[in-house]
Amino acid sequence: MLHEIRHSLNRLIETGESSVIDLRSIPLAPGEEEKILTALGRGELRAELDALGKSEIIETQYAGVWLISHYNENEEIIGRFIEVTVMPDILCSQSADMIDASQRLAEALQDTGGNNEGG
């Protein structure tokens, strides 16, 4: 598995192509997933997302290699992925959300009497 992650990281560096490994779709021996997670370690970044359930995004000790875990309402892991990418898609703002945010911000500015377009 670590060799596959290394090859994916090299591909990301050389071509910009991201990769996703679904740990729950791969038959792993008992304890093997934990060994992989221990080998990957933890980096400096951790984010928690609350949208349709809790998700945890952790940078591993290897830049560009991320661990993403999705949980159900009972805090049980329902999905776990290794993403080899510059930034996991789940952390990127969606265009529709940004358009909505801009409109809401404009409305908030109107409500407060702020009309300075520059800032």
N, C-alpha and C positions, 0 to 999 in steps of 0.2 A: 504494500500500500504506500509506504513512504517513497519507494522508487517512482510509483505513478504520480505522486504529488510533486516530486522533484522534476519529472518530465513535464508536467503541467506548468510548473513555475518557469521552466526554461522556455516553453512555448509562449507563455505570457510575455516574458522578457523580449523574445525574438520577434513575435508577430502581433502582440497585443491581444491575442485570443484568450478569453477566460474559459475556465473549466469548472464543472460541478461534479462532486462525487457524493452520491446518496448513500450514506452509511447504512441506512435501514434496508436498502435493496440488495446489499451484498451479504452473502452468507459468511458470517464471521464466527470463529470458534469462541467459546465462553472466555471472557476476559480480554479478547483481542481488541475490541473497540477501546477499552480503557487504556491498553498499552499504546495504541495509536495516539490517543488524546494526550497521554503523558509525554510521549516522544515529541509531539508538536508543541507542548508547553503553552505558555501565555505571554502575549506581548503587552504593549502599553495601552491598547484601546479595548474598551468594552462598551456596548450599547444595549439597551433594553427597549423593545418596541411593544406597545400595547395596541394592537389592531387585529381584531378577530382572534384574540388570544395572545398570550405572551410569547415573544421571541427574544432570544438572547444572541447577540452577535459579538464574537470574541476574536480579536486578532491573535494569531498564534505567535510564537517567538520568531517565526519566519515571515518577514514582510511579504505581503501578497497572498498569504495563506490564512484563511478565515474559517472559524468554526461557527456554524449557525444552527441553533437548536430551537425548535418550536414546541410549545407546551399546550396541553389542554387545560380545562378549568380545574382539574385535580393536580396540576403541576407535574403531570407525567409527560415525558418526552414523546411526541407523536411524529417528529421528523428531525433528522440530524444530517447536516450536510457539511462537507468541506468545500469551500469555494476558493478557487485560485484566481484572484482578480485584483485589480487596483483598488476597487471599492465595491463591496457587495451591493447588488441592485436594490435590495430591500432597504438600504439606507439612502438611496437617491430619491429626491423629490420627483414626483410625477408631474408632467406638464399640466394636466387638468387641475391638480391640487394647487399648483403655483398660480394658475389663472384665477382660481377661486380665492386664493389668499390675497392676490392683488386687488380683486374687487372688494373683498371684505375690509382690507386696509383703507381703500379709497372711501368706503362708507364710514369707517371709523373716523377718518380725518374730517369728513363732512360733518359728522355729528359733533365733533369737538371744535369745529370752526377752523381747523387747520387747512390751508389751501396752498401751502408752499410746495410746489412740484419738485423743487430741488432737494428737499431734505427736511 
